[in-house]
Amino acid sequence: MAGICPGDKGAKKLNGLPAVFMNVMEEQIFVFKTSIKTERDRQNICSLLNATEGVADWNVDLDDCDRVLRIVTATLDAVSIIELINQKGYLCIELD
């Protein structure tokens, strides 16, 4: 099945833009300092983050002194992510 292309005469428009562009949300990368120290800790949050709707990708750098957690999302905000990680008992502070 073909999608609607912006140049198609039958394409719906909202505010002058093709409707297909109105639902696209820009992904953001959030970066946090955490207390996730070991591979076991990483595994502890793995199922949580993999099951969280809106998390497109994530990783933890266990070699970094700040144990940096990076999360790619188009729908979550930093506060929501911090609350998720805190629920598992880990420190989580957004880095600038």
TAMOQUI-V912856 format. One record per backbone hydrogen bond with DSSP energy under -1.0 kcal/mol. CO is the residue of the C=O (numbers start at 1). NH is the residue of the N-H. If there is no record, write none. Layout:
{{CO	NH} {CO	NH}}
This chain:
{{5	8} {8	11} {12	19} {14	17} {17	14} {18	21} {19	22} {28	73} {30	71} {31	95} {32	69} {33	93} {38	42} {39	43} {40	44} {41	45} {42	46} {45	49} {46	50} {47	51} {52	55} {57	72} {59	70} {64	67} {66	34} {68	61} {69	32} {70	59} {71	30} {72	56} {72	57} {73	28} {77	81} {78	82} {79	83} {80	84} {81	85} {82	86} {83	87} {85	90} {86	89} {91	35} {93	33}}
